[in-house]
Amino acid sequence: MKTMYDVQQLLKRYGIFIYVGKRLWDIELMLIELKKIHEQGLIENDEYMTALLILKQEHRVEESKENQTKK
């Protein structure tokens, strides 16, 4: 797993399809859903941590894009 697309595919395996319309919101909702499936024991720790790191990095990128747009 290396990209946000890979994380989306992971969530789809559990019937979770996310599209809110704004990429930053999509990432935040994906983080919530990822945490829930991990707490339920559906995914392993290493898979969870990898997906979490990917989403957090994507979140930082989107926030910086948003901040640059506001200037």
C-alpha positions in Angstrom: 0.0 0.0 0.0 1.6 3.3 -1.2 -1.1 5.7 -2.2 -4.5 7.1 -1.1 -6.1 5.0 -3.9 -4.7 1.9 -2.2 -6.3 3.0 1.1 -9.6 3.5 -0.8 -9.4 0.0 -2.1 -8.8 -1.3 1.4 -11.9 0.4 2.6 -13.9 -0.8 -0.3 -13.1 -4.4 0.7 -15.3 -3.7 3.8 -18.1 -2.0 1.9 -16.9 1.5 2.7 -17.2 3.9 -0.2 -16.3 7.6 0.5 -17.0 10.6 -1.6 -18.0 13.8 0.1 -16.9 16.1 -2.7 -13.9 17.8 -1.1 -10.6 15.8 -1.0 -9.8 17.1 2.5 -13.1 16.0 3.9 -12.8 12.6 2.1 -9.5 12.0 3.8 -10.9 13.0 7.3 -13.8 10.6 6.8 -11.4 7.8 5.6 -9.4 8.3 8.8 -12.5 7.8 10.9 -13.6 4.7 9.0 -10.1 3.2 9.1 -10.0 3.7 12.8 -13.4 1.9 13.2 -12.4 -1.1 11.2 -9.1 -1.4 13.1 -10.9 -1.2 16.4 -13.2 -4.0 15.3 -10.1 -6.1 14.5 -10.8 -6.4 10.8 -7.3 -5.2 9.8 -3.9 -5.9 11.2 -1.8 -3.3 13.0 0.8 -3.0 10.2 -1.8 -2.5 7.5 -3.6 0.1 9.7 -0.4 2.0 10.5 0.6 2.1 6.8 -2.8 3.4 5.8 -2.8 5.9 8.6 0.5 7.3 7.5 -0.6 7.6 3.9 -3.8 9.5 4.9 -2.0 11.8 7.3 0.5 12.8 4.7 -2.3 13.4 2.1 -4.1 15.5 4.7 -1.0 17.6 5.3 -0.6 18.1 1.5 -4.3 19.1 1.1 -4.1 21.5 4.0 -1.0 23.2 2.6 -2.7 23.6 -0.8 -5.7 25.1 0.9 -3.6 27.5 2.9 -1.7 28.6 -0.2 -5.0 29.3 -2.0 -6.2 31.5 0.9 -3.2 33.8 0.7 
